[in-house]
């Protein structure tokens, strides 16, 4: 019997040692690419990127649809402890300064205000928090534009006297906190017309609307959900890269985010023992490899969980031909 106890103890210790060994790189190396024990070269350290004004070098007449734009999925989930719902690990201001120009904002009507949710989970932030942060950033960096997807996330909660659309319009037109900034920064667009140029959007929020509206709708993205499957992500990137320069009625979106049943952090960075590559590493490696082969086509909007500096750099590098053109003018 004592021998059995010894063997059991040895097995438990061996298992614990294996787990600690798998996590070791995040403790003995630089922590830039590590978070919660996960390690990924293209994840977690987006705060190290400094691209607050990357659009400044691009000419005004370039179409929005011609750009390679990094963005975040479930942008406001960075303070959530629940790994099922957390998709980011750096705050909105850090994301914007790192160069993220697509924001995925999920709002839910709660007592006549719009709170920011991921599915049923409140993030602790409001739509006011989002708008004031973006307004402040655009005031400081007027060369930039922010593409914002606003989606109604679930049925209303509490006691409400207005619809989600009514609440949205209140923030734009009647709120003392947000309406002055909204009047200055929201870009109105007729969805029946082509997407605008960067020059028309500088200092503005360009809205992709995902909620019912009685009036004219803002445009919706042509590609909605490309979850997990790498082949689908690669195909989306290839479609964006080969799209005609003046095909200006389609904004290509590629989601690198998780599907149901996969933790967002594992979809992004791979599993803890690093036997499976995550979507961020696959995408970053693909962008680097195709660039080495001379393929510098645009990516469209690349929407990322737990982005890292190297991945953002790879996406933005696809705009180099546009900035080179600017230097020639």
N, C-alpha and C positions, 0 to 999 in steps of 0.2 A: 504493500500500500504506500509506504513512504516513497518508493521508486516512482509510482504513478504520479504522486504529487510533484515530484521533481521534474518528471517529463512534462506534465501539464504546465508547470511554471516556466519551463524552458521554452515551450511552444508559445506561451503568451508573450514572453520577453522577446522572442524572435520576431513575432508579429509586430510588436510595438516598435522594435528596432527597424524593421522594414518600412513602416509608415514614416518614422522619423527620417530615415535615409532618403525616402522619396521627397520629403519636404526640405531636405538639407540645403539645396541650392538657394532657396529663399532666405536662408539664415547665414550662409557663409559667403555668398556673393553680394554684389550690389543689389539693393532691393528695388531698383527702378522698374524692373519687369516682373515684380512679384506682388501678389495680393492674396491674402487669406490662404497662403500656402500654395497657390497656383503660380506657375511661371510660364511666361510667354514673351517672346522677343518683341511682338507687335501689340502688346496689351499693357494697360494699367498706368503708364507714365505719361499720359497726354499732357499733364501739367508742365512737363519739361519742354514742350514745343512752344515756340514763340512766333506765331503767325497772326498777330493782331491786325495787320493791315496787308494781308497777302493780295487782296483785290486791287490795291492801289496801282500795281504795276501792269494791270490789264486794261486795254483801251476801252473807252466808253461804248464803242459800237459793237463790242462782242456780245452775242446773245447769251442770256442766262443758260440756255440749253447747251451751249458749247463748253461750259465750264466743267472741271472736275472738282467736286465739292464734298468734303468730308462732313459727316453729321453724326448725331447720336440718337439711338433708339431709347424710348422712355427716358428722356433727358433728365427728368427731375428726381430720379430714384436713388440718388447717391447717398442719402442718409438712411436708407432702409437697412435693417439688420437681417430681414428675411431674405435668404438667398434665392427663393423662388421668384421674388419680385425685384430684387436689386439688379440693375443693368448698368449702372455707372458708379465710379468711385471718386469722381472729382466734380466740384460744384459748377453751376452754370457759368459763372464768371471765368473760371479756369478753362472751361470748354471753349468759350468764345475767344479768349486770348490765345488759345492753342490753334485756332483756325477753323473750328467747327462752325459751319454756316447753314446747317440744316438742324432744326430742333423738332423733336417729336413730343408734342405736348398733349397729354390726355386729361381732359377736364370733366368734372362731374358737378352737376347743379346741386348745391347743398344750401338750403335756407336762403335762396336768392343770390348766392355767390357761386363762383366757379372755383372749386378746389381741384388740385392736381392729384390724380390717382394713377395707379397701375392696377388694372382690373378692379378688384374689391378693396385694394390696399391704399389708404391715403398716404401721400408722401410727406404731409406736414406743410406743404407749400400751397399757395393760392395763385390764381392767374395774375393777380396784382403783383405778386413777387416776381413772376416771370417777366411781365411787361416792364416793370421798373428797371430790372437788371438789363434787359435788352435795350431799352431806351437809353439808359446811361452809357452802355457800350457804344451805341451808334452815335451818340452825341460826341463821345471822345474819339471815335474812329469813323468819320463820315464817308470814307472811301468804301466802306463795307456795306453789304446787304445780308439780311438773314432770312432764309426760307423757313417758315414755321408751319408745320402741319398741326392743326388743332382738331382733335377728335373728341367727340362726346363719348365718355367712358362710363357706360352704365346708366341705369335709370336714376332720376332725381331722388334725393334723400331729404328728409326733414319737411318743413312747411315752405312751399314756394308759391309765389304769386306771379311768376313769369316763366317762360320757356328758356331753354338753353340759349336759343338764338337771341331772345330778349336780353338775357344777362350779358351775352357777348356784346350786343349793341350798347348796353349801358356802359360797359368798360370803355367803349370807343367814343361815346358821345356825351355821357352824363356824369361819369365818376370824376370827382374832383382830384383823385389821386392819379388816374390814368388817362383821362380824355385829352389833356393838353399834349401829352407825349404821343398818344394815338393819332391825333390830328396831324402831328408833324411827321410821324414815322410810318404809318400804314399806307401801303401802296394799293390803290384801287385798280382793278384789272377786269376787263371784259373777257370772260373765258372763251368767247367766240373768236377772239383775235389771237394772233401768235404771242408767244411769251415775249416780254420786254427785253431790252438790252440792259447790260450792266449799268450803263450811264443813267438810265431812267430809274434804276433801283438803288443807287448809292444812298446810304443813310436811311434805307427803308426796310420794313418788314414785308415780305411777300408771302401771303397766306395761301396755304393749301387747305381747303375747307373740307372737313369730314363730319359735318352735322347738318341736319335739315335746315332749309332756309326758304322763306317765302319769296325773297327777292332774288336777283341775279347771284349765282354762286361763283365763288372763287374757283379756279381750276383745281382739278384733282390729278394726282399722279397717274401715269399710264401703267406703271408696274407697282402693284400694291404689296404683295406678300411673297418674298422669296426666302423662305425659311430653311435654314440648315443645309439642305442638300447642296453640296459644293458644285455639282454640275450645273445646277440652276443659277448659282451665283456667278460662275464663270461665264455662262451663256449671257447673263444680263450685262456683265462687263464687256463682253465682246460685242453685243448689240449696240451698246453706247459708243464703243470705240469706232465702229464701222458705220454709224449713222451719218447721213449726209450733213454737211456743214450747215446747210440752210433749212434742214428739216426742223423747223422751229416751233412745231406744235406738240412736241413730245418731250417731256422731262423724264429722263431715265433714272429710276431708283433701284438700287440693289441693297436688300436687307441682308446683313450678316448675322442676324439675331436668331435666337433659339426658337424651336418649336415646342409644343406641349410635351411635357415629360422629360425635358432636358433643362438642367439649370443654366441660366444665361451665362454664368461665369465659365461653365464647362464648354458650352457651345463656342464661346469666344476664345478661350485659352487652352482647350483640351482638358483631359482628365488629370487628376493629381499626380499620377505616376508617369505622365507624359508619354504614354504609349499611343495616344491618339491626338493628332494635331487639331487645334481649334480653327474656327473659321477666320479669325484674325491672322494667324500665321499662314494659313493657306492663301489667303488673299494677298498678304504682304509679299510672300514668296513669289506668287504669280505675277504681281505687278513688277517686282524687281527683275524677274526672268524675262518677261516680255519687253521691258525697257531695254535690257541688255541686247535683245535681238532686234532693236530698232523700232519696236512697236510703241509709239507714244500717243496713241489715240486717247480720247477723253474717257473718263470713267462714268460720267453722270454723277448722281448723288450716291455716295457710299455711306450707308447707315450702320453704325457700329455700336456694339456693347463693349464696355471697358476698353476704349481705344488707347493705343500707345503712340508715342512720338514717332516711331519709325513708320507706322502705318499711315499716319497723317502726312508725313513727309512724302511717302510714296504716292499718295493720291494727289497732293498738291504739285508734285513734280510733273504731272501730266499737263499742267497749265503752262509749262515752260515755252512751248511753241507760241502761245499767245503773248507771253511777256517778251519773247524775242522779237515778235512782230511789232510790239509797242516800241522797242528800241530802234526799229528801222524807220518808224514814222517821223 
